[in-house]
């Protein structure tokens, strides 16, 4: 069984767990953090019905019930979603508390589109992130070179016919 971890957003705890090799978050916790609603479970149920009615059935299809630890220390099945689906749900929450998060999502999306047009921007962003995390310039240089060398290596393997992830792992 997965262990429940806690993420904090603006002072609110959001339970999360690893499921299928990716983070899944408690939707109820996200709703509560972004709306301040005292009945986040009802808010989520109403929102889910509204989304389905408006044709956003893919959101509902991507929700899973995972056991997360509650305040009483017991594990209960809880509606959870991966990061992508949580972001999609957040976009539909009409709350002033959700607006800063929506603006952040829009900015990140815009930055990624710019990076598609000019890949060097992505490299600069990566360097800036490592620097902000406190890594030394020497470490950053080695890391960036390592990434470039790995890309060259995998490109060469691909040219020579390596197709499956397992074949990359064996090499």
Secondary structure, DSSP 8 states (H G I E B T S, - for coil): ----EEEEETTEEEEEEEETTEEEEEHHHHHHHHH--TTHHHHHHHHHHHHHHTT-HHHHHT-EEEEEE-TTS-EEEEEEEEHHHHHHHHHH---HHHHHHHHHHHHHHHHHHHHHH-HHHHHHHHHHHHHHTT--HHHHHHHHHHHHHHHHHHHHHHHTT--SHHHHHH-
